Amino acid sequence: MARRERLICAASELTDLGRGIRFDLTRLGKTQPAFVVRFGGIARAFLNQCGHVPVELDWQEGEFFDDSRLYLVCATHGALYHPASGQCVGGRCAGRGLIPVPVVERDGHVYLMEEEQ
């Protein structure tokens, strides 16, 4: 299947361990919320869905990091996820991590790599 790029945001909108950018994508024929954050200098994106129960993570729009700024946190359950991989590292995620979303950063922008329908 071919992929196409869709603009999410300017790369400058993402600061390391800072606010994320929410966006929607189509996955398995459904529109689903997703987000992108910068961690370790790299833009990383995931479906905006807790691994425990399908609720959105951010505790305020675009706020995905916990107080320590080390982990992504589910505002509803307190589940913690590693921002590089989305792997569950604690809380009520029962070992289920976040679902990664393919993005690429190029020429000062971050793009979603979408599967063409």
N, C-alpha and C positions, 0 to 999 in steps of 0.2 A: 504494500500500500504506500502511496506517495504521501509526503508530508508537505504542508505549506506553513509559512510563518505568519503569525498575527501579532501586531504590536500590542504590548501590555503597557509599557511605560518608558519614560526616559531613565537611563541607568542612574542618573544623578538623583532621582527620587528615592533611591534605596541607599541607606547608609548602614554600615556594618552594625548589626544588633539593634537596628532602629525599627521604625514603623514599616509594616508591610503594605503591599498594594493588593487589594482584592480585585478579582475578575471572574467572569463566568466562562465556562468552556462546555462543549458538547462531548459527552462520553457515553458510550453505549446507547446512543439515541436520546439521551436526556441532558438538559442543561443543568450543570452543577457548579457550585461556587468553588473557587480556588483562591490561592494567594501566593505571592512571591515575597521573599525576604532576602536580605544579604547577610551571609554568614561566612567568615573567613575570606572575605573579599569576593565571594562568588554568589551570584543570584541563584536561589534555590526555591522551587515551587512545589506545592502539594495541593491536593484537594482539601478544601476547608471543611474537614469532617473528622471528628474524634474517632479513634480506633475502637473505643468502648461502645458508644452509642452515636448514631449519625447526627450529631449536633455540631454547629460551627464552633471553632476554637476561640476566636478573638473576644477578649473581654471588653474592649471598646473597638470600634471599627479601625482595623489596621494594626491593632496591638496584639501581637502573638507571642512575644517573649515574656517569660516569667520575671519576677523582680530582680533576680540575679543576672538576667540577660544571658544565661547559659543555655536555656532550654525553651522550646515552644511549649505552651501550656494550654490545656483545655479549661476555659473559664468555668465550665459547668461541673466538671469532675475532678479537676486538678491533675489530670494525667499529664506526664511530661514526655516530650519527644526530643531526640537529638536533632538540631537544625540542619546538620549536614546530610543526614540519611532519612530522617523521619522515624527512626527506630524508637520504639517504646523504651523508656529508661526508668519509669516509675509511675505509680498511681494506678488508676482503674482502667488501663488500656489492655490489661491481660495479655501482654506480649504482642498485641496487634499494633503495628505502626501506621504512620500516615502513608497515603498513596502518593508517590511522587508524580510530578507533572513535568514533561520535558520542556525546558526553556533554553534559549541561547542568548548571550549578550554580545552585541556587535554594533560597532559604529555609534556608540553612545545610547543604545536602546536595548530593551529586553523584549524578546519575542517568544510567544508560545509556539511550540512546534505541534501543529494540529495534524491529525490524520485526515486526509481528504476522503470525503464520503463518496 
